[in-house]
Amino acid sequence: MPLVAKRPYAATRDGADGDPGGTPRGMEPFVLLALAGGPVHGYELAQTIASAGFRRAAEDPSLLYKLLRALESEGFATSTWADGEGGPPRRLYTLTPAGEDYLHARAADLRRQAQRIATFTERYQAWTRRARRRPRKSAADKPVEGGS
């Protein structure tokens, strides 16, 4: 499998997950996976991504379309125009072989992240169990200076 360069990551000014251009990077692997299922229209894709917990994809489709344009410019997706079945023409998006490689790389990253999260959760739960067993010190428990 060829080595796929990772896209740069930076938190946005408001602390949300994404790149400086405002594209939510967190939904990227979900978009790639949806594209892997075959050609899909943008609206259909927005509904699929929203059902995975990314409601903003349906509420503000510009976020999704910005991501799709970025994936196209990087060679991870392609689009073609298709008849809109009684409406205007619509774009059909498809994953490219390079996009499939990138999907595999993102999935591997997510598996590693899931393991780190599981480790954190186990350690946190152990810590909270220990913390519940010991009495909490309050301000009333501290000795008063100069007191008898």
N, CA, C and O of each residue as an XYZ file, in Angstrom:
592
protein
N       0.848     -1.169      0.000
C       0.000      0.000      0.000
C       0.896      1.235      0.000
O       1.792      1.347      0.837
N       0.662      2.172     -0.940
C       1.516      3.355     -0.991
C       1.320      4.234      0.233
O       0.245      4.269      0.833
N       2.366      4.928      0.580
C       2.316      5.845      1.712
C       1.501      7.066      1.321
O       1.744      7.656      0.268
N       0.561      7.447      2.128
C      -0.297      8.591      1.850
C       0.072      9.711      2.811
O       0.121      9.514      4.025
N       0.328     10.876      2.256
C       0.662     12.015      3.105
C      -0.559     12.429      3.907
O      -1.678     12.450      3.394
N      -0.334     12.754      5.164
C      -1.430     13.212      6.011
C      -1.702     14.669      5.716
O      -0.787     15.442      5.433
N      -2.973     15.038      5.786
C      -3.341     16.439      5.626
C      -2.943     17.173      6.896
O      -3.028     16.613      7.989
N      -2.509     18.417      6.764
C      -2.157     19.178      7.966
C      -3.381     19.401      8.834
O      -4.500     19.534      8.338
N      -3.151     19.439     10.133
C      -4.244     19.635     11.086
C      -3.946     20.847     11.937
O      -2.812     21.050     12.372
N      -4.954     21.645     12.172
C      -4.856     22.758     13.123
C      -6.244     23.026     13.668
O      -7.235     22.922     12.946
N      -6.312     23.367     14.931
C      -7.609     23.715     15.516
C      -8.027     25.087     15.004
O      -7.180     25.945     14.756
N      -9.311     25.290     14.847
C      -9.811     26.585     14.416
C      -9.768     27.560     15.571
O      -9.543     27.167     16.715
N      -9.982     28.821     15.278
C      -9.917     29.844     16.322
C     -10.880     29.583     17.462
O     -10.580     29.899     18.613
N     -12.050     29.003     17.152
C     -13.022     28.765     18.227
C     -12.784     27.435     18.934
O     -13.588     27.024     19.772
N     -11.675     26.758     18.599
C     -11.333     25.514     19.270
C     -11.999     24.294     18.673
O     -11.778     23.177     19.140
N     -12.821     24.490     17.636
C     -13.486     23.349     17.009
C     -12.477     22.539     16.221
O     -11.455     23.058     15.772
N     -12.778     21.255     16.059
C     -11.923     20.373     15.295
C     -12.010     20.767     13.830
O     -13.104     20.811     13.267
N     -10.888     21.050     13.210
C     -10.919     21.377     11.797
C      -9.650     22.049     11.353
O      -8.739     22.274     12.150
N      -9.590     22.374     10.065
C      -8.436     23.087      9.560
C      -8.735     24.579      9.567
O      -9.876     24.970      9.810
N      -7.739     25.423      9.307
C      -7.972     26.858      9.392
C      -9.063     27.355      8.444
O      -9.653     28.408      8.683
N      -9.336     26.612      7.374
C     -10.381     27.002      6.447
C     -11.773     26.683      6.944
O     -12.753     27.025      6.283
N     -11.884     26.043      8.079
C     -13.178     25.774      8.677
C     -13.800     24.449      8.284
O     -14.946     24.191      8.650
N     -13.094     23.600      7.555
C     -13.640     22.302      7.182
C     -13.495     21.342      8.357
O     -12.371     21.091      8.791
N     -14.582     20.799      8.887
C     -14.466     19.887     10.027
C     -13.727     18.607      9.650
O     -14.254     17.753      8.938
N     -12.514     18.496     10.136
C     -11.687     17.333      9.808
C     -12.250     16.060     10.420
O     -12.024     14.968      9.899
N     -12.979     16.192     11.516
C     -13.521     15.011     12.178
C     -14.484     14.223     11.319
O     -14.593     13.005     11.466
N     -15.193     14.904     10.414
C     -16.149     14.163      9.586
C     -15.503     13.600      8.324
O     -16.133     12.837      7.593
N     -14.258     13.969      8.066
C     -13.586     13.525      6.843
C     -13.577     12.005      6.654
O     -13.921     11.538      5.568
N     -13.196     11.211      7.671
C     -13.200      9.759      7.443
C     -14.607      9.215      7.169
O     -14.759      8.243      6.429
N     -15.623      9.829      7.755
C     -17.005      9.398      7.511
C     -17.417      9.701      6.073
O     -18.131      8.918      5.447
N     -16.967     10.836      5.556
C     -17.248     11.194      4.168
C     -16.529     10.217      3.242
O     -17.117      9.720      2.282
N     -15.263      9.944      3.528
C     -14.499      8.997      2.707
C     -15.177      7.629      2.687
O     -15.297      7.003      1.633
N     -15.617      7.172      3.854
C     -16.272      5.868      3.939
C     -17.585      5.860      3.163
O     -17.907      4.876      2.496
N     -18.340      6.946      3.248
C     -19.603      7.030      2.494
C     -19.319      7.017      0.993
O     -20.053      6.391      0.228
N     -18.274      7.696      0.574
C     -17.911      7.705     -0.849
C     -17.450      6.321     -1.302
O     -17.641      5.945     -2.459
N     -16.849      5.576     -0.398
C     -16.372      4.227     -0.744
C     -17.535      3.305     -1.099
O     -17.344      2.301     -1.785
N     -18.728      3.637     -0.639
C     -19.906      2.826     -0.939
C     -20.413      2.988     -2.361
O     -21.331      2.279     -2.774
N     -19.841      3.893     -3.100
C     -20.260      4.113     -4.483
C     -20.650      5.552     -4.697
O     -20.691      6.337     -3.750
N     -20.936      5.906     -5.934
C     -21.278      7.293     -6.250
C     -22.460      7.785     -5.407
O     -23.434      7.062     -5.200
N     -22.354      9.027     -4.928
C     -23.384      9.577     -4.054
C     -23.554     11.068     -4.344
O     -22.584     11.773     -4.621
N     -24.791     11.533     -4.277
C     -25.105     12.959     -4.429
C     -24.781     13.677     -3.131
O     -24.800     13.069     -2.061
N     -24.485     14.966     -3.219
C     -24.134     15.759     -2.049
C     -25.204     15.760     -0.974
O     -24.893     15.611      0.207
N     -26.465     15.927     -1.368
C     -27.548     15.962     -0.381
C     -27.641     14.628      0.359
O     -27.765     14.589      1.583
N     -27.578     13.548     -0.400
C     -27.622     12.197      0.184
C     -26.447     11.993      1.143
O     -26.597     11.416      2.220
N     -25.277     12.479      0.727
C     -24.080     12.377      1.552
C     -24.252     13.190      2.839
O     -23.867     12.731      3.914
N     -24.822     14.381      2.740
C     -25.045     15.216      3.931
C     -25.956     14.497      4.923
O     -25.719     14.550      6.129
N     -26.991     13.829      4.426
C     -27.900     13.088      5.308
C     -27.183     11.914      5.972
O     -27.383     11.653      7.158
N     -26.355     11.214      5.213
C     -25.598     10.083      5.755
C     -24.648     10.555      6.851
O     -24.559      9.933      7.910
N     -23.942     11.650      6.598
C     -22.978     12.179      7.564
C     -23.717     12.704      8.798
O     -23.252     12.523      9.923
N     -24.859     13.350      8.591
C     -25.640     13.845      9.729
C     -26.097     12.685     10.608
O     -26.123     12.814     11.832
N     -26.456     11.557     10.003
C     -26.908     10.405     10.790
C     -25.770      9.789     11.606
O     -26.018      9.016     12.531
N     -24.519     10.132     11.264
C     -23.367      9.653     12.025
C     -23.004     10.628     13.148
O     -22.003     10.445     13.842
N     -23.828     11.662     13.317
C     -23.596     12.596     14.420
C     -23.073     13.948     13.991
O     -22.855     14.813     14.839
N     -22.864     14.160     12.703
C     -22.361     15.438     12.204
C     -23.537     16.244     11.648
O     -23.667     16.418     10.436
N     -24.385     16.729     12.549
C     -25.593     17.452     12.143
C     -25.282     18.683     11.314
O     -26.062     19.067     10.443
N     -24.139     19.303     11.587
C     -23.781     20.518     10.842
C     -23.669     20.256      9.351
O     -23.839     21.178      8.554
N     -23.387     19.023      8.956
C     -23.286     18.696      7.529
C     -24.616     18.900      6.835
O     -24.654     19.323      5.679
N     -25.707     18.606      7.521
C     -27.040     18.803      6.952
C     -27.515     20.239      7.173
O     -28.181     20.811      6.310
N     -27.173     20.826      8.333
C     -27.611     22.181      8.646
C     -26.898     23.227      7.807
O     -27.499     24.219      7.395
N     -25.609     23.003      7.556
C     -24.810     23.927      6.754
C     -24.031     23.115      5.722
O     -22.860     22.803      5.939
N     -24.670     22.770      4.598
C     -24.021     21.914      3.599
C     -22.747     22.510      3.016
O     -21.947     21.787      2.421
N     -22.541     23.824      3.175
C     -21.321     24.420      2.622
C     -20.077     23.787      3.243
O     -19.043     23.689      2.583
N     -20.165     23.354      4.513
C     -19.035     22.689      5.162
C     -18.684     21.395      4.434
O     -17.513     21.106      4.187
N     -19.703     20.629      4.098
C     -19.501     19.371      3.395
C     -18.963     19.619      1.993
O     -18.037     18.938      1.554
N     -19.535     20.585      1.291
C     -19.092     20.852     -0.082
C     -17.666     21.394     -0.112
O     -16.916     21.126     -1.049
N     -17.297     22.154      0.912
C     -15.912     22.637      1.019
C     -14.966     21.445      1.182
O     -13.904     21.391      0.561
N     -15.367     20.492      2.027
C     -14.567     19.289      2.227
C     -14.488     18.474      0.937
O     -13.416     17.990      0.575
N     -15.608     18.321      0.248
C     -15.614     17.564     -1.011
C     -14.696     18.215     -2.052
O     -13.982     17.515     -2.769
N     -14.712     19.547     -2.136
C     -13.815     20.238     -3.079
C     -12.357     20.007     -2.692
O     -11.505     19.812     -3.559
N     -12.072     20.028     -1.397
C     -10.697     19.777     -0.949
C     -10.273     18.350     -1.293
O      -9.153     18.129     -1.755
N     -11.164     17.380     -1.068
C     -10.854     15.984     -1.399
C     -10.628     15.826     -2.904
O      -9.755     15.069     -3.328
N     -11.413     16.539     -3.702
C     -11.224     16.499     -5.157
C      -9.883     17.109     -5.545
O      -9.155     16.536     -6.356
N      -9.554     18.253     -4.981
C      -8.302     18.931     -5.351
C      -7.081     18.108     -4.956
O      -6.019     18.235     -5.566
N      -7.230     17.264     -3.933
C      -6.130     16.408     -3.497
C      -6.120     15.058     -4.210
O      -5.242     14.230     -3.968
N      -7.101     14.841     -5.091
C      -7.149     13.604     -5.860
C      -7.782     12.436     -5.128
O      -7.655     11.294     -5.569
N      -8.466     12.698     -4.006
C      -9.082     11.624     -3.231
C     -10.526     11.337     -3.659
O     -11.080     10.293     -3.315
N     -11.125     12.254     -4.400
C     -12.497     12.084     -4.871
C     -12.628     12.732     -6.245
O     -11.839     13.601     -6.618
N     -13.628     12.296     -6.979
C     -13.978     12.924     -8.249
C     -15.476     13.186     -8.243
O     -16.218     12.605     -7.451
N     -15.909     14.066     -9.135
C     -17.339     14.305     -9.265
C     -17.699     14.436    -10.732
O     -16.897     14.875    -11.556
N     -18.922     14.045    -11.032
C     -19.470     14.184    -12.377
C     -20.891     14.714    -12.243
O     -21.536     14.539    -11.209
N     -21.368     15.361    -13.299
C     -22.729     15.857    -13.298
C     -23.663     14.752    -13.758
O     -23.357     14.016    -14.696
N     -24.810     14.642    -13.088
C     -25.820     13.641    -13.436
C     -27.168     14.334    -13.535
O     -27.394     15.367    -12.905
N     -28.062     13.759    -14.330
C     -29.417     14.297    -14.433
C     -30.055     14.322    -13.057
O     -29.880     13.408    -12.251
N     -30.800     15.393    -12.806
C     -31.431     15.565    -11.502
C     -32.793     14.921    -11.390
O     -33.529     15.223    -10.451
N     -33.164     14.038    -12.316
C     -34.461     13.338    -12.280
C     -35.602     14.322    -12.042
O     -36.268     14.282    -11.008
N     -35.815     15.201    -13.010
C     -36.902     16.156    -12.913
C     -36.482     17.492    -12.335
O     -37.252     18.451    -12.370
N     -35.288     17.567    -11.811
C     -34.775     18.811    -11.240
C     -33.482     19.198    -11.945
O     -33.158     18.664    -13.005
N     -32.762     20.112    -11.358
C     -31.494     20.524    -11.963
C     -30.453     19.398    -11.872
O     -30.579     18.500    -11.040
N     -29.430     19.449    -12.728
C     -28.364     18.437    -12.637
C     -27.705     18.484    -11.257
O     -27.603     19.541    -10.635
N     -27.265     17.321    -10.801
C     -26.607     17.217     -9.494
C     -25.271     16.521     -9.673
O     -25.080     15.729    -10.596
N     -24.360     16.830     -8.780
C     -23.042     16.188     -8.815
C     -23.107     14.828     -8.115
O     -23.754     14.663     -7.081
N     -22.419     13.877     -8.713
C     -22.212     12.560     -8.105
C     -20.746     12.496     -7.699
O     -19.859     12.735     -8.517
N     -20.497     12.173     -6.443
C     -19.132     12.100     -5.925
C     -18.709     10.640     -5.787
O     -19.498      9.785     -5.384
N     -17.442     10.372     -6.130
C     -16.894      9.018     -6.090
C     -15.504      9.057     -5.477
O     -14.755     10.012     -5.683
N     -15.163      8.030     -4.731
C     -13.827      7.899     -4.148
C     -12.854      7.403     -5.217
O     -13.195      6.513     -5.996
N     -11.666      7.961     -5.259
C     -10.625      7.508     -6.192
C      -9.760      6.443     -5.509
O      -9.869      6.257     -4.297
N      -8.911      5.747     -6.255
C      -7.978      4.808     -5.610
C      -7.085      5.504     -4.567
O      -6.805      4.927     -3.516
N      -6.641      6.724     -4.847
C      -5.842      7.460     -3.850
C      -6.699      7.773     -2.625
O      -6.201      7.762     -1.499
N      -7.974      8.049     -2.841
C      -8.893      8.295     -1.733
C      -9.100      7.055     -0.891
O      -9.233      7.135      0.330
N      -9.128      5.906     -1.550
C      -9.259      4.651     -0.809
C      -8.027      4.418      0.067
O      -8.144      3.985      1.213
N      -6.848      4.709     -0.484
C      -5.621      4.593      0.319
C      -5.669      5.546      1.513
O      -5.278      5.193      2.625
N      -6.157      6.764      1.257
C      -6.259      7.751      2.332
C      -7.280      7.309      3.377
O      -7.071      7.519      4.572
N      -8.377      6.702      2.940
C      -9.377      6.155      3.871
C      -8.733      5.105      4.767
O      -8.961      5.102      5.976
N      -7.924      4.206      4.183
C      -7.235      3.185      4.990
C      -6.311      3.842      6.017
O      -6.243      3.404      7.165
N      -5.599      4.898      5.599
C      -4.682      5.590      6.513
C      -5.465      6.268      7.644
O      -5.058      6.202      8.804
N      -6.582      6.916      7.311
C      -7.395      7.568      8.344
C      -7.994      6.539      9.298
O      -8.067      6.774     10.504
N      -8.429      5.384      8.749
C      -8.983      4.326      9.605
C      -7.917      3.821     10.575
O      -8.213      3.581     11.746
N      -6.692      3.660     10.106
C      -5.600      3.223     10.987
C      -5.360      4.263     12.081
O      -5.153      3.913     13.243
N      -5.388      5.540     11.705
C      -5.235      6.612     12.702
C      -6.354      6.561     13.734
O      -6.109      6.714     14.930
N      -7.578      6.347     13.272
C      -8.717      6.287     14.196
C      -8.635      5.089     15.128
O      -9.014      5.179     16.295
N      -8.137      3.963     14.612
C      -7.955      2.790     15.487
C      -6.943      3.097     16.585
O      -7.158      2.747     17.745
N      -5.831      3.756     16.218
C      -4.832      4.131     17.230
C      -5.431      5.125     18.227
O      -5.200      5.017     19.431
N      -6.197      6.088     17.725
C      -6.828      7.065     18.606
C      -7.837      6.385     19.526
O      -7.922      6.718     20.708
N      -8.597      5.441     18.992
C      -9.577      4.711     19.815
C      -8.867      3.963     20.941
O      -9.373      3.906     22.062
N      -7.712      3.398     20.654
C      -6.957      2.687     21.688
C      -6.466      3.658     22.764
O      -6.512      3.349     23.954
N      -5.993      4.839     22.335
C      -5.549      5.836     23.320
C      -6.722      6.305     24.177
O      -6.576      6.499     25.384
N      -7.872      6.484     23.556
C      -9.060      6.912     24.308
C      -9.477      5.822     25.287
O      -9.854      6.118     26.420
N      -9.412      4.567     24.859
C      -9.762      3.463     25.758
C      -8.798      3.425     26.938
O      -9.223      3.214     28.074
N      -7.506      3.625     26.685
C      -6.512      3.637     27.761
C      -6.801      4.787     28.728
O      -6.773      4.601     29.944
N      -7.078      5.978     28.182
C      -7.403      7.116     29.028
C      -8.638      6.814     29.882
O      -8.644      7.069     31.086
N      -9.676      6.271     29.253
C     -10.928      5.995     29.962
C     -10.704      5.001     31.089
O     -11.222      5.190     32.189
N      -9.940      3.945     30.831
C      -9.641      2.959     31.883
C      -8.902      3.618     33.038
O      -9.245      3.401     34.201
N      -7.890      4.422     32.725
C      -7.109      5.083     33.772
C      -7.943      6.101     34.534
O      -7.814      6.236     35.751
N      -8.789      6.809     33.819
C      -9.661      7.795     34.463
C     -10.652      7.110     35.396
O     -10.876      7.580     36.512
N     -11.241      6.017     34.956
C     -12.189      5.296     35.802
C     -11.498      4.753     37.045
O     -12.059      4.792     38.140
N     -10.285      4.250     36.876
C      -9.536      3.756     38.038
C      -9.249      4.906     39.004
O      -9.376      4.749     40.218
N      -8.870      6.037     38.471
C      -8.591      7.198     39.310
C      -9.851      7.637     40.053
O      -9.786      7.928     41.247
N     -11.004      7.689     39.365
C     -12.228      8.132     40.044
C     -12.649      7.152     41.122
O     -13.183      7.562     42.152
N     -12.418      5.852     40.904
C     -12.744      4.867     41.954
C     -11.875      5.115     43.183
O     -12.369      5.070     44.310
N     -10.587      5.376     42.975
C      -9.691      5.666     44.107
C     -10.074      6.984     44.771
O     -10.066      7.090     45.997
N     -10.410      7.984     43.964
C     -10.732      9.307     44.498
C     -12.012      9.265     45.327
O     -12.132     10.009     46.301
N     -12.957      8.425     44.971
C     -14.210      8.325     45.735
C     -13.988      7.683     47.092
O     -14.733      7.954     48.034
N     -12.971      6.834     47.206
C     -12.719      6.142     48.462
C     -12.035      7.017     49.491
O     -12.181      6.781     50.690
N     -11.305      8.006     49.062
C     -10.611      8.857     50.032
C     -11.434     10.117     50.279
O     -12.058     10.657     49.366
N     -11.423     10.570     51.522
C     -12.207     11.764     51.851
C     -11.612     12.995     51.163
O     -10.395     13.150     51.058
N     -12.497     13.847     50.707
C     -12.059     15.090     50.076
C     -11.723     16.093     51.153
O     -12.434     16.208     52.152
N     -10.653     16.810     50.952
C     -10.278     17.861     51.892
C     -11.007     19.125     51.481
O     -10.997     19.520     50.315
N     -11.631     19.741     52.448
C     -12.334     20.995     52.175
C     -11.577     22.135     52.833
O     -10.628     21.909     53.584
N     -11.993     23.345     52.553
C     -11.353     24.517     53.167
C     -11.498     24.482     54.688
O     -10.645     25.008     55.403
N     -12.564     23.872     55.184
C     -12.800     23.794     56.633
C     -11.780     22.887     57.316
O     -11.545     23.019     58.517
N     -11.168     21.962     56.562
C     -10.203     21.030     57.132
C      -8.823     21.648     57.306
O      -7.982     21.086     58.007
N      -8.575     22.804     56.676
C      -7.246     23.425     56.737
C      -7.078     24.145     58.071
O      -8.007     24.791     58.556
N      -5.889     24.030     58.662
C      -5.651     24.747     59.948
C      -5.672     26.257     59.729
O      -5.232     26.762     58.697
N      -6.186     26.947     60.710
C      -6.257     28.406     60.652
C      -4.977     28.944     61.241
O      -4.547     28.525     62.315
N      -4.366     29.882     60.525
C      -3.111     30.479     61.004
C      -3.368     31.317     62.257
O      -4.360     32.041     62.343
N      -2.493     31.210     63.188
C      -2.586     31.999     64.413
C      -3.686     31.525     65.354
O      -3.912     32.129     66.403
N      -4.353     30.475     64.992
C      -5.435     29.969     65.848
C      -4.903     29.075     66.934
O      -3.743     28.667     66.869
N      -5.704     28.751     67.935
C      -5.254     27.906     69.020
C      -5.648     26.507     68.868
O      -5.329     25.680     69.722
